[in-house]
Amino acid sequence: MKNKIFIGALAVAFAALLWSLDGTFLRPQLFALPSTLLVLLEHTLGFVVLAPFLWIFRAQLKLITKKQWLTIF
């Protein structure tokens, strides 16, 4: 259990690091792009990164009830 908590804390710390670099390095370079395209690209990147986890945990996803799906959405 402690290992899962450690991995979760590392994931949060890594996300915070990426978020802090966003305004400094990434946003100024993308200033010329339309905001809708930028949002689309960011969401597409997030989906591509997280999609393999949907495949890995597909057995657990089948066990989710309708009430839990409603909560997710």
N, C-alpha and C positions, 0 to 999 in steps of 0.2 A: 504494500500500500504506500509506503514511504517513497518508493521509486516512482510511482505514478504522480505523486504530489510534486516531486522534484522535477519530473519532465514537464508537468504543467506549469510550474513556476519558470522554468527555462523558456518555455514557449511564450509566456507572457512577457518575459524580459526581452526576448528576441523581437517580438512584435513592437514593443515600446521603442527599441533601438531603431527598427526600420521606420517607425512613425516619426521619430525625431530627425532622421535623415531626409525625410520626404520634403519638408519645407526648405531645407538648406540646399540640397543638391538636385532633387528631382523637379520640383514645381517651377523654378525659374527657367529650366530648359524646355518645359512643356507649356510655357505661357502663351505661345502663339496658337496652340491647338484650341478648337472650340471645346467648351466645357462638357458638352454632351458626349463628344468623342472620348475625352479623357475619362469620364465616368465609365463609359462602355469598356474601354481598355483596362481600367483598374478592376472592374467586376469580372471581365473575361480572364484576367490573370489569376484572380482569386479562385474562380471556378476551376481553372486548369490545375492549380496547385492542390485544391481540396477534392477534386473528383476521384482520384485514386482511393481515397478513404471511403467514399461511398461504395466502391467496388469491394474493398477489403471487408467492410462491415455490413455487407448486404444481407447476411443472415439475421443480424440484429435489427436491421431496418424493417424486415418483414414482420417482426414481432411488435412493432409500434401500433398502438390502438388509434382509432379515429380521433379520440379526444386528444391524444398526444400529438397527432399530426396537426390538429387545429391549433394547438398551443405553439407548435413550431412555426406555422405560417402566420 
